[in-house]
Structure formats: structure tokens, C-alpha cells
Amino acid sequence: MEFLTLFTDLSSGHQSLGLIANITAIDWLFLAQQVQDAKVLDQIQTAFNNFIQSGQAWAMAFGIVFGYIFRVFTGPS
């Protein structure tokens, strides 16, 4: 709460900065949760390998290429 007060005081009365400070307040209890499975890098590696092996990488590449071509031909001249 002290940070919000300090941030509002630093804003020199600008209401928009005070509003931003209230919106961006973080619930620290939510961030302090216990992790059940700490093998995050293994999970990322498994997901990436599945992404490559299932052909989704090729689908994404074709989508980017064809989307760009479509944008070039349909965009304003």
C-alpha cells in the first residue's frame, strides 16, 4: 500500500497515474503459491518437441507465409 501512496504522491495530482497505480496493484498472496511440479524446463522441452513432431511448426510457417502474401495482394495500393 505504501507504493501506491508514493506513486500517487509522485504523480503531482494527475488522476490518470493514480488510476494506473490502483489497476496494477498485485495480489502478493497469489504469487506466493507452492509449485507442485518444479520441472518446468522439462515440460517446455516436451511441449516444444511435440510441436515439432506433430507438424504444427510447418502449419505455422505456411500460415505466416500465406498470410503475408494475402495481405500484400489485398492491401491498399
C-alpha positions as CSV (number, residue, x, y, z in Angstrom):
1,M,0.0,0.0,0.0
2,E,2.9,2.3,0.6
3,F,4.0,2.1,-3.0
4,L,0.5,3.1,-4.2
5,T,0.6,6.1,-1.9
6,L,4.1,7.1,-3.1
7,F,3.1,6.6,-6.7
8,T,0.1,8.8,-6.3
9,D,2.1,11.5,-4.5
10,L,4.7,11.5,-7.3
11,S,2.0,12.0,-9.9
12,S,1.6,15.6,-8.7
13,G,-2.2,15.3,-8.7
14,H,-2.6,13.6,-12.1
15,Q,-5.6,11.3,-11.7
16,S,-4.6,9.0,-14.5
17,L,-1.4,8.0,-12.9
18,G,-3.2,7.2,-9.6
19,L,-5.7,5.1,-11.5
20,I,-2.9,3.2,-13.2
21,A,-1.3,2.6,-9.8
22,N,-4.6,1.1,-8.5
23,I,-5.1,-1.1,-11.5
24,T,-1.6,-2.5,-11.4
25,A,-1.7,-3.5,-7.8
26,I,-0.5,-7.1,-7.4
27,D,-2.0,-9.6,-5.0
28,W,1.1,-11.0,-3.5
29,L,-0.7,-14.0,-1.9
30,F,-1.5,-15.2,-5.4
31,L,2.2,-15.0,-6.4
32,A,3.3,-17.0,-3.3
33,Q,1.7,-20.3,-4.3
34,Q,3.5,-23.5,-3.9
35,V,4.7,-25.3,-7.0
36,Q,3.8,-29.0,-7.2
37,D,5.9,-29.9,-10.2
38,A,9.1,-27.9,-10.5
39,K,10.3,-29.5,-13.7
40,V,9.3,-26.5,-15.8
41,L,12.1,-26.8,-18.3
42,D,11.3,-30.4,-18.9
43,Q,7.7,-29.5,-19.6
44,I,8.7,-26.8,-22.0
45,Q,11.1,-29.1,-23.8
46,T,8.4,-31.8,-24.1
47,A,5.8,-29.3,-25.4
48,F,8.3,-28.0,-28.0
49,N,9.2,-31.5,-29.2
50,N,5.5,-32.3,-29.6
51,F,5.0,-29.0,-31.5
52,I,7.8,-30.0,-34.0
53,Q,6.9,-33.7,-34.3
54,S,3.2,-33.1,-34.8
55,G,3.8,-30.9,-37.8
56,Q,2.4,-27.8,-36.1
57,A,5.6,-25.9,-36.9
58,W,5.1,-26.4,-40.6
59,A,1.5,-25.3,-40.3
60,M,2.5,-22.1,-38.5
61,A,5.2,-21.4,-41.2
62,F,2.8,-21.9,-44.0
63,G,0.2,-19.7,-42.2
64,I,2.7,-16.9,-41.8
65,V,3.9,-17.1,-45.5
66,F,0.4,-17.3,-47.0
67,G,-1.0,-14.7,-44.6
68,Y,1.7,-12.3,-45.6
69,I,1.1,-13.0,-49.3
70,F,-2.7,-12.5,-48.8
71,R,-2.0,-9.2,-47.0
72,V,0.2,-7.9,-49.8
73,F,-2.3,-8.7,-52.5
74,T,-5.4,-7.4,-50.7
75,G,-3.8,-4.4,-49.0
76,P,-4.2,-0.8,-50.2
77,S,-2.1,0.1,-53.3
